Amino acid sequence: MLHEIPVLAVTPDAVSLARLLVRRGPIPARAEVDALHIATAAIHGTDYLLTWNCRHIANALMRSRIETLCRTAGLEPPIMCTPEELTGA
């Protein structure tokens, strides 16, 4: 199923947005890879970011701050959720 899903490139803009997500919160510095994951999805305009990472990505308490920072950067954030949330399983 995954062979048709493209691998997204990490761009300088994604790195910049990831740094913003860490610097201005809500992503802690120790989770900079999670910030890069979110930023790469936002830069490429993905509709969804599926993850089992509920600590820093699919986290309802962080979601609004992440979305605000993405929009401040001129980007529409992806919907961050678990596969179960998306499929209703």
Biopython code that builds the backbone (N, CA, C, O; Angstrom):
import numpy as np
from Bio.PDB.StructureBuilder import StructureBuilder

atoms = [
    (1, "MET", "N", (0.809, -1.201, 0.000)),
    (1, "MET", "CA", (0.000, 0.000, 0.000)),
    (1, "MET", "C", (0.849, 1.261, 0.000)),
    (1, "MET", "O", (0.442, 2.272, -0.572)),
    (2, "LEU", "N", (1.992, 1.228, 0.613)),
    (2, "LEU", "CA", (2.788, 2.448, 0.744)),
    (2, "LEU", "C", (3.635, 2.763, -0.481)),
    (2, "LEU", "O", (4.165, 3.870, -0.584)),
    (3, "HIS", "N", (3.777, 1.828, -1.409)),
    (3, "HIS", "CA", (4.670, 2.073, -2.547)),
    (3, "HIS", "C", (4.197, 3.231, -3.427)),
    (3, "HIS", "O", (4.999, 3.790, -4.174)),
    (4, "GLU", "N", (2.934, 3.600, -3.358)),
    (4, "GLU", "CA", (2.417, 4.710, -4.158)),
    (4, "GLU", "C", (2.488, 6.047, -3.424)),
    (4, "GLU", "O", (2.178, 7.087, -4.005)),
    (5, "ILE", "N", (2.884, 6.031, -2.180)),
    (5, "ILE", "CA", (2.971, 7.263, -1.402)),
    (5, "ILE", "C", (4.375, 7.844, -1.566)),
    (5, "ILE", "O", (5.365, 7.167, -1.286)),
    (6, "PRO", "N", (4.464, 9.095, -2.018)),
    (6, "PRO", "CA", (5.791, 9.687, -2.247)),
    (6, "PRO", "C", (6.522, 9.995, -0.937)),
    (6, "PRO", "O", (5.907, 10.257, 0.096)),
    (7, "VAL", "N", (7.840, 9.955, -1.017)),
    (7, "VAL", "CA", (8.691, 10.374, 0.097)),
    (7, "VAL", "C", (8.886, 11.878, -0.057)),
    (7, "VAL", "O", (9.279, 12.352, -1.123)),
    (8, "LEU", "N", (8.613, 12.618, 0.997)),
    (8, "LEU", "CA", (8.708, 14.074, 0.940)),
    (8, "LEU", "C", (10.120, 14.525, 1.292)),
    (8, "LEU", "O", (10.722, 14.031, 2.244)),
    (9, "ALA", "N", (10.633, 15.457, 0.523)),
    (9, "ALA", "CA", (11.976, 15.989, 0.762)),
    (9, "ALA", "C", (11.951, 16.976, 1.929)),
    (9, "ALA", "O", (11.009, 17.752, 2.089)),
    (10, "VAL", "N", (12.993, 16.926, 2.725)),
    (10, "VAL", "CA", (13.183, 17.917, 3.787)),
    (10, "VAL", "C", (13.836, 19.130, 3.126)),
    (10, "VAL", "O", (14.964, 19.051, 2.639)),
    (11, "THR", "N", (13.132, 20.223, 3.115)),
    (11, "THR", "CA", (13.609, 21.435, 2.446)),
    (11, "THR", "C", (14.119, 22.442, 3.483)),
    (11, "THR", "O", (13.841, 22.304, 4.674)),
    (12, "PRO", "N", (14.857, 23.443, 3.033)),
    (12, "PRO", "CA", (15.265, 24.506, 3.962)),
    (12, "PRO", "C", (14.066, 25.181, 4.629)),
    (12, "PRO", "O", (14.146, 25.563, 5.796)),
    (13, "ASP", "N", (12.967, 25.331, 3.909)),
    (13, "ASP", "CA", (11.767, 25.927, 4.513)),
    (13, "ASP", "C", (11.201, 25.034, 5.607)),
    (13, "ASP", "O", (10.712, 25.531, 6.621)),
    (14, "ALA", "N", (11.264, 23.717, 5.409)),
    (14, "ALA", "CA", (10.792, 22.785, 6.440)),
    (14, "ALA", "C", (11.672, 22.882, 7.680)),
    (14, "ALA", "O", (11.168, 22.869, 8.803)),
    (15, "VAL", "N", (12.971, 22.979, 7.483)),
    (15, "VAL", "CA", (13.895, 23.118, 8.616)),
    (15, "VAL", "C", (13.600, 24.411, 9.372)),
    (15, "VAL", "O", (13.601, 24.429, 10.603)),
    (16, "SER", "N", (13.348, 25.485, 8.637)),
    (16, "SER", "CA", (13.043, 26.766, 9.262)),
    (16, "SER", "C", (11.749, 26.694, 10.078)),
    (16, "SER", "O", (11.699, 27.190, 11.204)),
    (17, "LEU", "N", (10.709, 26.083, 9.519)),
    (17, "LEU", "CA", (9.451, 25.942, 10.247)),
    (17, "LEU", "C", (9.633, 25.040, 11.466)),
    (17, "LEU", "O", (9.073, 25.319, 12.527)),
    (18, "ALA", "N", (10.393, 23.984, 11.332)),
    (18, "ALA", "CA", (10.650, 23.086, 12.471)),
    (18, "ALA", "C", (11.333, 23.851, 13.604)),
    (18, "ALA", "O", (10.990, 23.678, 14.774)),
    (19, "ARG", "N", (12.287, 24.685, 13.257)),
    (19, "ARG", "CA", (12.967, 25.494, 14.279)),
    (19, "ARG", "C", (11.985, 26.440, 14.971)),
    (19, "ARG", "O", (12.071, 26.661, 16.179)),
    (20, "LEU", "N", (11.060, 26.990, 14.201)),
    (20, "LEU", "CA", (10.032, 27.864, 14.773)),
    (20, "LEU", "C", (9.144, 27.082, 15.746)),
    (20, "LEU", "O", (8.815, 27.582, 16.822)),
    (21, "LEU", "N", (8.762, 25.874, 15.377)),
    (21, "LEU", "CA", (7.920, 25.042, 16.250)),
    (21, "LEU", "C", (8.616, 24.716, 17.564)),
    (21, "LEU", "O", (7.966, 24.579, 18.601)),
    (22, "VAL", "N", (9.935, 24.593, 17.518)),
    (22, "VAL", "CA", (10.698, 24.324, 18.745)),
    (22, "VAL", "C", (10.939, 25.625, 19.510)),
    (22, "VAL", "O", (10.718, 25.684, 20.720)),
    (23, "ARG", "N", (11.386, 26.652, 18.819)),
    (23, "ARG", "CA", (11.745, 27.912, 19.470)),
    (23, "ARG", "C", (10.548, 28.586, 20.137)),
    (23, "ARG", "O", (10.666, 29.108, 21.246)),
    (24, "ARG", "N", (9.408, 28.577, 19.470)),
    (24, "ARG", "CA", (8.223, 29.250, 20.004)),
    (24, "ARG", "C", (7.277, 28.276, 20.694)),
    (24, "ARG", "O", (6.131, 28.612, 20.991)),
    (25, "GLY", "N", (7.774, 27.048, 20.947)),
    (25, "GLY", "CA", (6.915, 26.021, 21.506)),
    (25, "GLY", "C", (5.927, 25.630, 20.441)),
    (25, "GLY", "O", (5.840, 26.367, 19.460)),
    (26, "PRO", "N", (5.232, 24.639, 20.514)),
    (26, "PRO", "CA", (5.000, 23.722, 21.622)),
    (26, "PRO", "C", (5.893, 22.485, 21.624)),
    (26, "PRO", "O", (5.842, 21.693, 22.565)),
    (27, "ILE", "N", (6.708, 22.308, 20.590)),
    (27, "ILE", "CA", (7.542, 21.112, 20.507)),
    (27, "ILE", "C", (8.822, 21.338, 21.299)),
    (27, "ILE", "O", (9.521, 22.323, 21.055)),
    (28, "PRO", "N", (9.153, 20.447, 22.249)),
    (28, "PRO", "CA", (10.391, 20.612, 23.015)),
    (28, "PRO", "C", (11.621, 20.312, 22.159)),
    (28, "PRO", "O", (11.542, 19.560, 21.188)),
    (29, "ALA", "N", (12.747, 20.901, 22.522)),
    (29, "ALA", "CA", (13.983, 20.735, 21.764)),
    (29, "ALA", "C", (14.379, 19.267, 21.617)),
    (29, "ALA", "O", (14.937, 18.872, 20.593)),
    (30, "ARG", "N", (14.097, 18.473, 22.620)),
    (30, "ARG", "CA", (14.476, 17.052, 22.538)),
    (30, "ARG", "C", (13.662, 16.300, 21.487)),
    (30, "ARG", "O", (13.994, 15.167, 21.138)),
    (31, "ALA", "N", (12.597, 16.926, 20.980)),
    (31, "ALA", "CA", (11.729, 16.293, 19.976)),
    (31, "ALA", "C", (11.799, 17.040, 18.642)),
    (31, "ALA", "O", (10.804, 17.127, 17.923)),
    (32, "GLU", "N", (12.971, 17.575, 18.316)),
    (32, "GLU", "CA", (13.104, 18.346, 17.088)),
    (32, "GLU", "C", (12.779, 17.531, 15.837)),
    (32, "GLU", "O", (12.351, 18.093, 14.829)),
    (33, "VAL", "N", (12.978, 16.215, 15.890)),
    (33, "VAL", "CA", (12.629, 15.362, 14.753)),
    (33, "VAL", "C", (11.115, 15.375, 14.533)),
    (33, "VAL", "O", (10.652, 15.349, 13.393)),
    (34, "ASP", "N", (10.353, 15.414, 15.614)),
    (34, "ASP", "CA", (8.900, 15.501, 15.495)),
    (34, "ASP", "C", (8.499, 16.823, 14.855)),
    (34, "ASP", "O", (7.591, 16.859, 14.025)),
    (35, "ALA", "N", (9.163, 17.903, 15.232)),
    (35, "ALA", "CA", (8.891, 19.212, 14.637)),
    (35, "ALA", "C", (9.196, 19.188, 13.140)),
    (35, "ALA", "O", (8.458, 19.770, 12.344)),
    (36, "LEU", "N", (10.275, 18.521, 12.763)),
    (36, "LEU", "CA", (10.637, 18.423, 11.346)),
    (36, "LEU", "C", (9.608, 17.595, 10.579)),
    (36, "LEU", "O", (9.305, 17.893, 9.424)),
    (37, "HIS", "N", (9.083, 16.577, 11.206)),
    (37, "HIS", "CA", (8.044, 15.744, 10.597)),
    (37, "HIS", "C", (6.807, 16.601, 10.290)),
    (37, "HIS", "O", (6.267, 16.549, 9.186)),
    (38, "ILE", "N", (6.373, 17.378, 11.265)),
    (38, "ILE", "CA", (5.212, 18.260, 11.090)),
    (38, "ILE", "C", (5.499, 19.308, 10.015)),
    (38, "ILE", "O", (4.680, 19.542, 9.125)),
    (39, "ALA", "N", (6.658, 19.926, 10.110)),
    (39, "ALA", "CA", (7.017, 20.995, 9.181)),
    (39, "ALA", "C", (7.113, 20.491, 7.744)),
    (39, "ALA", "O", (6.664, 21.171, 6.821)),
    (40, "THR", "N", (7.683, 19.331, 7.548)),
    (40, "THR", "CA", (7.806, 18.774, 6.199)),
    (40, "THR", "C", (6.428, 18.508, 5.606)),
    (40, "THR", "O", (6.190, 18.788, 4.431)),
    (41, "ALA", "N", (5.524, 17.970, 6.414)),
    (41, "ALA", "CA", (4.157, 17.734, 5.936)),
    (41, "ALA", "C", (3.472, 19.052, 5.581)),
    (41, "ALA", "O", (2.777, 19.133, 4.567)),
    (42, "ALA", "N", (3.659, 20.081, 6.402)),
    (42, "ALA", "CA", (3.030, 21.376, 6.144)),
    (42, "ALA", "C", (3.604, 22.035, 4.887)),
    (42, "ALA", "O", (2.853, 22.562, 4.066)),
    (43, "ILE", "N", (4.903, 22.009, 4.739)),
    (43, "ILE", "CA", (5.559, 22.628, 3.579)),
    (43, "ILE", "C", (5.076, 22.000, 2.278)),
    (43, "ILE", "O", (4.893, 22.695, 1.279)),
    (44, "HIS", "N", (4.871, 20.692, 2.291)),
    (44, "HIS", "CA", (4.446, 19.985, 1.080)),
    (44, "HIS", "C", (2.928, 19.983, 0.893)),
    (44, "HIS", "O", (2.423, 19.426, -0.082)),
    (45, "GLY", "N", (2.205, 20.600, 1.818)),
    (45, "GLY", "CA", (0.767, 20.728, 1.658)),
    (45, "GLY", "C", (-0.006, 19.434, 1.810)),
    (45, "GLY", "O", (-1.048, 19.257, 1.178)),
    (46, "THR", "N", (0.488, 18.530, 2.636)),
    (46, "THR", "CA", (-0.237, 17.276, 2.824)),
    (46, "THR", "C", (-1.528, 17.535, 3.593)),
    (46, "THR", "O", (-1.600, 18.441, 4.424)),
    (47, "ASP", "N", (-2.524, 16.745, 3.310)),
    (47, "ASP", "CA", (-3.811, 16.893, 3.993)),
    (47, "ASP", "C", (-3.766, 16.294, 5.395)),
    (47, "ASP", "O", (-4.350, 16.843, 6.329)),
    (48, "TYR", "N", (-3.069, 15.163, 5.540)),
    (48, "TYR", "CA", (-3.036, 14.439, 6.808)),
    (48, "TYR", "C", (-1.610, 14.070, 7.167)),
    (48, "TYR", "O", (-0.779, 13.814, 6.295)),
    (49, "LEU", "N", (-1.340, 14.047, 8.458)),
    (49, "LEU", "CA", (-0.094, 13.508, 8.990)),
    (49, "LEU", "C", (-0.507, 12.402, 9.953)),
    (49, "LEU", "O", (-0.932, 12.666, 11.078)),
    (50, "LEU", "N", (-0.374, 11.158, 9.494)),
    (50, "LEU", "CA", (-0.755, 10.015, 10.318)),
    (50, "LEU", "C", (0.421, 9.605, 11.180)),
    (50, "LEU", "O", (1.548, 9.490, 10.698)),
    (51, "THR", "N", (0.154, 9.385, 12.449)),
    (51, "THR", "CA", (1.219, 9.040, 13.382)),
    (51, "THR", "C", (0.645, 8.335, 14.594)),
    (51, "THR", "O", (-0.522, 8.507, 14.948)),
    (52, "TRP", "N", (1.492, 7.537, 15.221)),
    (52, "TRP", "CA", (1.140, 6.972, 16.523)),
    (52, "TRP", "C", (1.810, 7.775, 17.627)),
    (52, "TRP", "O", (1.715, 7.415, 18.801)),
    (53, "ASN", "N", (2.484, 8.855, 17.262)),
    (53, "ASN", "CA", (3.166, 9.705, 18.227)),
    (53, "ASN", "C", (2.153, 10.683, 18.820)),
    (53, "ASN", "O", (1.888, 11.743, 18.254)),
    (54, "CYS", "N", (1.603, 10.313, 19.950)),
    (54, "CYS", "CA", (0.602, 11.155, 20.602)),
    (54, "CYS", "C", (1.214, 12.078, 21.645)),
    (54, "CYS", "O", (0.508, 12.860, 22.281)),
    (55, "ARG", "N", (2.513, 11.987, 21.818)),
    (55, "ARG", "CA", (3.185, 12.880, 22.766)),
    (55, "ARG", "C", (3.377, 14.273, 22.174)),
    (55, "ARG", "O", (3.102, 15.274, 22.837)),
    (56, "HIS", "N", (3.850, 14.343, 20.923)),
    (56, "HIS", "CA", (4.165, 15.645, 20.343)),
    (56, "HIS", "C", (3.435, 15.963, 19.045)),
    (56, "HIS", "O", (3.418, 17.121, 18.629)),
    (57, "ILE", "N", (2.835, 14.978, 18.393)),
    (57, "ILE", "CA", (2.226, 15.253, 17.087)),
    (57, "ILE", "C", (0.701, 15.144, 17.155)),
    (57, "ILE", "O", (0.012, 16.154, 17.012)),
    (58, "ALA", "N", (0.174, 13.972, 17.364)),
    (58, "ALA", "CA", (-1.287, 13.797, 17.448)),
    (58, "ALA", "C", (-1.725, 14.039, 18.887)),
    (58, "ALA", "O", (-2.239, 13.146, 19.560)),
    (59, "ASN", "N", (-1.510, 15.256, 19.335)),
    (59, "ASN", "CA", (-1.763, 15.620, 20.724)),
    (59, "ASN", "C", (-2.730, 16.801, 20.748)),
    (59, "ASN", "O", (-2.393, 17.896, 20.300)),
    (60, "ALA", "N", (-3.901, 16.578, 21.260)),
    (60, "ALA", "CA", (-4.939, 17.616, 21.248)),
    (60, "ALA", "C", (-4.511, 18.879, 21.998)),
    (60, "ALA", "O", (-4.938, 19.978, 21.643)),
    (61, "LEU", "N", (-3.681, 18.738, 23.020)),
    (61, "LEU", "CA", (-3.246, 19.908, 23.787)),
    (61, "LEU", "C", (-2.245, 20.770, 23.024)),
    (61, "LEU", "O", (-2.157, 21.973, 23.270)),
    (62, "MET", "N", (-1.498, 20.179, 22.111)),
    (62, "MET", "CA", (-0.501, 20.923, 21.338)),
    (62, "MET", "C", (-1.017, 21.354, 19.973)),
    (62, "MET", "O", (-0.478, 22.275, 19.359)),
    (63, "ARG", "N", (-2.050, 20.692, 19.511)),
    (63, "ARG", "CA", (-2.513, 20.868, 18.132)),
    (63, "ARG", "C", (-2.789, 22.325, 17.771)),
    (63, "ARG", "O", (-2.343, 22.781, 16.719)),
    (64, "SER", "N", (-3.504, 23.063, 18.604)),
    (64, "SER", "CA", (-3.860, 24.437, 18.228)),
    (64, "SER", "C", (-2.629, 25.332, 18.138)),
    (64, "SER", "O", (-2.568, 26.203, 17.270)),
    (65, "ARG", "N", (-1.656, 25.136, 19.010)),
    (65, "ARG", "CA", (-0.430, 25.952, 18.949)),
    (65, "ARG", "C", (0.379, 25.626, 17.696)),
    (65, "ARG", "O", (0.931, 26.522, 17.058)),
    (66, "ILE", "N", (0.447, 24.337, 17.345)),
    (66, "ILE", "CA", (1.150, 23.931, 16.125)),
    (66, "ILE", "C", (0.457, 24.537, 14.909)),
    (66, "ILE", "O", (1.114, 25.097, 14.032)),
    (67, "GLU", "N", (-0.867, 24.426, 14.858)),
    (67, "GLU", "CA", (-1.627, 24.961, 13.730)),
    (67, "GLU", "C", (-1.459, 26.472, 13.606)),
    (67, "GLU", "O", (-1.322, 26.988, 12.497)),
    (68, "THR", "N", (-1.469, 27.186, 14.727)),
    (68, "THR", "CA", (-1.296, 28.638, 14.714)),
    (68, "THR", "C", (0.066, 29.019, 14.151)),
    (68, "THR", "O", (0.161, 29.935, 13.333)),
    (69, "LEU", "N", (1.116, 28.332, 14.575)),
    (69, "LEU", "CA", (2.460, 28.648, 14.081)),
    (69, "LEU", "C", (2.595, 28.341, 12.597)),
    (69, "LEU", "O", (3.239, 29.096, 11.869)),
    (70, "CYS", "N", (2.002, 27.251, 12.139)),
    (70, "CYS", "CA", (2.029, 26.945, 10.703)),
    (70, "CYS", "C", (1.316, 28.044, 9.918)),
    (70, "CYS", "O", (1.821, 28.507, 8.895)),
    (71, "ARG", "N", (0.155, 28.456, 10.390)),
    (71, "ARG", "CA", (-0.602, 29.495, 9.690)),
    (71, "ARG", "C", (0.116, 30.839, 9.728)),
    (71, "ARG", "O", (0.052, 31.606, 8.767)),
    (72, "THR", "N", (0.799, 31.126, 10.835)),
    (72, "THR", "CA", (1.595, 32.345, 10.930)),
    (72, "THR", "C", (2.688, 32.349, 9.865)),
    (72, "THR", "O", (3.066, 33.403, 9.354)),
    (73, "ALA", "N", (3.189, 31.161, 9.538)),
    (73, "ALA", "CA", (4.219, 31.021, 8.501)),
    (73, "ALA", "C", (3.608, 30.982, 7.096)),
    (73, "ALA", "O", (4.325, 30.810, 6.110)),
    (74, "GLY", "N", (2.282, 31.144, 7.009)),
    (74, "GLY", "CA", (1.630, 31.161, 5.705)),
    (74, "GLY", "C", (1.277, 29.794, 5.163)),
    (74, "GLY", "O", (1.050, 29.641, 3.963)),
    (75, "LEU", "N", (1.227, 28.794, 6.036)),
    (75, "LEU", "CA", (0.960, 27.419, 5.604)),
    (75, "LEU", "C", (-0.272, 26.860, 6.287)),
    (75, "LEU", "O", (-0.577, 27.210, 7.427)),
    (76, "GLU", "N", (-0.968, 26.000, 5.591)),
    (76, "GLU", "CA", (-2.085, 25.287, 6.199)),
    (76, "GLU", "C", (-1.522, 23.999, 6.803)),
    (76, "GLU", "O", (-0.920, 23.198, 6.088)),
    (77, "PRO", "N", (-1.706, 23.793, 8.095)),
    (77, "PRO", "CA", (-1.151, 22.593, 8.721)),
    (77, "PRO", "C", (-1.926, 21.349, 8.302)),
    (77, "PRO", "O", (-3.114, 21.432, 7.989)),
    (78, "PRO", "N", (-1.258, 20.196, 8.295)),
    (78, "PRO", "CA", (-1.988, 18.965, 8.027)),
    (78, "PRO", "C", (-2.861, 18.600, 9.227)),
    (78, "PRO", "O", (-2.619, 19.057, 10.344)),
    (79, "ILE", "N", (-3.858, 17.790, 8.988)),
    (79, "ILE", "CA", (-4.628, 17.230, 10.090)),
    (79, "ILE", "C", (-3.762, 16.137, 10.704)),
    (79, "ILE", "O", (-3.421, 15.162, 10.034)),
    (80, "MET", "N", (-3.407, 16.296, 11.970)),
    (80, "MET", "CA", (-2.515, 15.364, 12.655)),
    (80, "MET", "C", (-3.353, 14.402, 13.478)),
    (80, "MET", "O", (-4.039, 14.807, 14.416)),
    (81, "CYS", "N", (-3.293, 13.124, 13.121)),
    (81, "CYS", "CA", (-4.119, 12.149, 13.811)),
    (81, "CYS", "C", (-3.512, 10.754, 13.713)),
    (81, "CYS", "O", (-2.584, 10.511, 12.942)),
    (82, "THR", "N", (-4.052, 9.861, 14.503)),
    (82, "THR", "CA", (-3.620, 8.461, 14.426)),
    (82, "THR", "C", (-4.360, 7.787, 13.276)),
    (82, "THR", "O", (-5.419, 8.262, 12.866)),
    (83, "PRO", "N", (-3.822, 6.695, 12.753)),
    (83, "PRO", "CA", (-4.553, 5.971, 11.711)),
    (83, "PRO", "C", (-5.949, 5.561, 12.154)),
    (83, "PRO", "O", (-6.888, 5.577, 11.358)),
    (84, "GLU", "N", (-6.086, 5.196, 13.423)),
    (84, "GLU", "CA", (-7.397, 4.804, 13.921)),
    (84, "GLU", "C", (-8.380, 5.963, 13.878)),
    (84, "GLU", "O", (-9.550, 5.765, 13.551)),
    (85, "GLU", "N", (-7.926, 7.165, 14.202)),
    (85, "GLU", "CA", (-8.796, 8.337, 14.153)),
    (85, "GLU", "C", (-9.270, 8.598, 12.727)),
    (85, "GLU", "O", (-10.425, 8.962, 12.505)),
    (86, "LEU", "N", (-8.376, 8.409, 11.771)),
    (86, "LEU", "CA", (-8.719, 8.686, 10.383)),
    (86, "LEU", "C", (-9.695, 7.647, 9.821)),
    (86, "LEU", "O", (-10.625, 7.986, 9.089)),
    (87, "THR", "N", (-9.469, 6.396, 10.170)),
    (87, "THR", "CA", (-10.301, 5.326, 9.603)),
    (87, "THR", "C", (-11.532, 5.019, 10.442)),
    (87, "THR", "O", (-12.433, 4.320, 9.979)),
    (88, "GLY", "N", (-11.585, 5.530, 11.665)),
    (88, "GLY", "CA", (-12.704, 5.246, 12.532)),
    (88, "GLY", "C", (-12.679, 3.838, 13.105)),
    (88, "GLY", "O", (-13.688, 3.349, 13.613)),
    (89, "ALA", "N", (-11.516, 3.185, 13.022)),
    (89, "ALA", "CA", (-11.384, 1.806, 13.528)),
    (89, "ALA", "C", (-11.226, 1.783, 15.028)),
    (89, "ALA", "O", (-11.103, 0.711, 15.620)),
]
sb = StructureBuilder()
sb.init_structure("model")
sb.init_model(0)
sb.init_chain("A")
sb.init_seg("    ")
for serial, (resi, resn, name, xyz) in enumerate(atoms, 1):
    if name == "N":
        sb.init_residue(resn, " ", resi, " ")
    sb.init_atom(name, np.array(xyz, "f"), 0.0, 1.0, " ", f" {name:<3s}", serial, name[0])
structure = sb.get_structure()
